[in-house]
Amino acid sequence: MTAPAPLILIPARMAATRLPGKPLADIGGLPMIVHVLRRAEAAGIGRVAVATDAPEIAAAVKRHGGEVVMTRDDHPSGSDRICEALGLLDPDGRTPIVINLQGDFPTIQPDQISAVLEPLADPTVDIATLAAEIHTAEEATNPNVVKVVGSPLSDTRLRALYFTRATAPHGDGPRYHHIGLYAYRREALARFVGLPPSPLERREKLEQLRALEAGMRIDVTIVKTVPRGVDTPADLETARRILAP
């Protein structure tokens, strides 16, 4: 019997600090959230839905033919939002894997979304994510660029040991820019959101450290490029240039 397909969930909210209302920001005539939805659909992995607490976002997604699941408005993170959404969309627990695709990645490539699933072929991996090699000193030293430090398993795979905003690891060799796209086993997601924030998570302000500190295994697929996230008005203009027809 074939296992059920993964579910791609895109958490979205209006209250972004640096760019309020950004899921609805116009990029080439479409709201940003719809660009992300289209990339997820093009990956051809399985069902795709936007998880939101905002009626405006829901209306925009539905207007463009997408599926929406309405969630509570008090979630502290996107991970908590997708955990609730997963329960609402699949209350019988049949979906074994859920992908958390951030709603501010309008330039992500569909094959990158597919690539995040690869480490979960190993049953000992709880969570999978992506990274790309860093090629500039500015990127390596920028605290807004999260680096993943890991043990190489192959040319395209790491086992994550740590995530940091610092320049790491020290010494000669590649460094990797973490990309905030995650694939969770259903049980791992439930365990993760049930854990309290961990000491290193609070210190680095990186949620994924909670999983590592709890002994969960995170493996990383190395891809060639970093999709441009949209956090500021300048990022939005960059996305508009990239996606201009």
N, C-alpha and C positions, 0 to 999 in steps of 0.2 A: 504494500500500500504506500502510495506516495505521501510524503510528509506535507502538511499544509504550507503554503507559501509564506514568506516573511511579510510583515506589515510595515509600511513606511508611514511614520507619523511626523508631521511638521508642526511643532508648537509655535504659536504666534500670539503676541499681545501688543496692545497699543502703547503701553507706558514705558517705552525705551527712554533711558535717561538722556542720551546725547542726540537722539533723533526720534522724538515722539511721533507715533503714527507711522513708523517706517514700513510696516508690512503693506501699507496702501500707497506708498510712494510710487509715483509714475515712472516707469522705465520703458521707453519706446511704445507708449500707449497701453501698457498693461501694469497692474499693480505688481509690486515686487513679489508678493506672496504667490501670485499666479505664475511668475517665471519659475520659482522654486518648485511649485506643483508640477509644471510641465516637465522639468528636468527629472523629477522623481518618476513621473509616469513613463518617460522615455527610457528609464532604466529597465523597465519590463520585469521587475522583480515580483510584484504582487500588488495588492490593494494599497492605495495611497489616500490619506485623509489629513486634513488640517485640524489641529486641536487648538481651540481658542476659547476665550471667555468674552470676546468682543463681537457684538452683533454686526458691526460694520465690516469686520474681517470676514465673518461668516457669509454675509450678503455678497461680498465681492467674489469669494471663492465659488459660491453657488451660481452666481451670474455667469461664471466662466466654466461651468460644468463640473466643478470639483466637489468632493465629499467633505463634509464638516462634521466634527463632533464637538459639542459645547461642553466645556469643563468649568470647574469652579474658578473663582477670581482670586483665590488666596494662596495659590501655589508658589512656593519659594523659588522653584527652578523649572526649567523645561522638562527635566527628568521626571519630576513629580507630576507634571501635567500629562506627559505621555503615559505614565503608569495608570492614571485615572482613565485616560482615553482608551487605553488597551482594554481595561475592564469593561468599559461601556460598549465597545465595538465587538468584543469577543468574550462575553461573560462565561462561556463554557470552557475557556482555557485551551482552545485548540491551536492557536497560533504560537509556535515555539520560539520565534525570533522577531524582535521589533527593532526597527531602525529609527533612531532619533536624528532627523535632518533639520538643522536650524533654518528658520524662515528668512534669514538674512544672507543666504548663499545663492544669489540669483545666477552666478556664473559657474556653479559647480557642474562638472561634466557627468552625464549619466553613467559612464563606465567607472567613475570614481565611486558613485553610490553603490554600484555592484561590487566593487573591489573590497568594500568594508566587510563583506560577508566571508571572505576567504579564510580568515583565521578560525572561524567557528566550525570549520570542517574537523578541527581538533577538539574532541569532547572535553578536554581539560581547560579550554579557554572559556572564560565567563563573559567577557566583553571584548569587542573588537573596535578598532578605530583606525585613523589614517595619519600619515605624516609625509612630508616631502623634504628632500635634502636642502639645507641652507647654503646659499652661494655667495652671500655678501656679509661684510662685517657689520653693516648697519642692522641687518636682520638678526645676526647672531647676538648683538648686544642690546637689542630693543626689548624692554621688559613687557611690552604688549604682545610680543611674539612668544608663545608658549613653546618650550622645547621638550621633546620627549627623549629621555635617556633609556637605552635598552640594550639587551643582549641580542646580537644578530643571530637569526635562525636561518636566514638565506639572504640572497641579494635583495629581496623585496619584503622581508619580514623581520620584525623585532619582537622580542618579549619585553614589555615595558617594565622598567625598574623604578622610574621616577618621572615626574613632570615638574617643570620649573620655569620661572620667568627669567632666571639668571642665564648667563652664558655657560652652557654645559653640554657635554662633559669637557673637562680641561684637557689640554694636550692636542696633539695632531690627530686628524681623522675627521670623519663627517659629523655634522650636527644636523638635527632634524626638527623641522617646524611642524608642530602638532596641528592637525586639522580637526575641528570639533564636530565630527560626524561619528556617531556610535551605533554599533549593532549589539544588542543585548539578548542573551537567552532570557526567556520570560522569568525564570526563577531568579536569575541574577539581578534583573531590574527590580523585582519586588524586594529582594534582600537589600539592594543598594539604597532605595528610597526609604527603607525602614531604619537605616543606620543613622545615628546622630552625626553632625558635622565633626570631622576629625581635626586633631591639632595641626597637622601640616596643611590640610585643606584651608583652615582659617588663616594660617600664616601666608601661604602662597596665593590664596583666593582662587584655588583650582579644585573644583568639585570632584574630579576623577581621582584625586589623591585619597579620598575617603575609601574608595574601593581597594586601592593598593594597601592602605593601612589595615584594612580588614582581611587581608590575605587573599583577595580576589585576583584572578589572573586577567590581565589586559594584554592582548597582542595587537600589533600594528602592521598594517599593510603600507608599504612605501610606494607612493605614486609620484609622478613626475612634476606636477605643478600644484600650487596652492590656490584654491578658489578664493576670489576676493570677497571677503565679508563686508557688510555694509553697517558701519557703526556711526558714521559722521556724515555731514553734508558733503565733504570732499570725497568720501568713499562712494556716496550715491552718484556723484558726477562721474567718477571713474567707471562705475557699473554701467551708467548710461552710454559712455563712450564705447565700452567693450561690446555692449549688446545693441548698439545702433545698427539699424538695417542698412 
